[in-house]
Amino acid sequence: MALTVDDRSTTSDELTHARERLATAFAARDHARARYDAAVGTSSELGAYMRLRQASHQVSACDKWLRWAESENPLATPRPDHTPFDDLVAL
């Protein structure tokens, strides 16, 4: 049985919330980048790098969600990034 989508109405509140989450993610990434730049060459460089990497992944996820919410075709979702973890869980 095929799944059909007859009506997918994204409210303006949902879009506003998605845009706000993306803006927050950008701000967090910028903050993490500044902290990483300050930590280069110190013992906290690796931790700062990992926080920057996580913040960048959050920006990507929020951007994909917003693009999907704004799209006309809900079945044409943005594909997620492939990660090494995907190889571990593939059956």
Secondary structure, 3 states (H helix, E strand, C coil): CCCCCCCCCCCHHHHHHHHHHHHHHHHHHHHHHHHHHHHCCCCCHHHHHHHHHHHHHHHHHHHHHHHHHHCCCCCCCCCCCCCHHHHHHCC
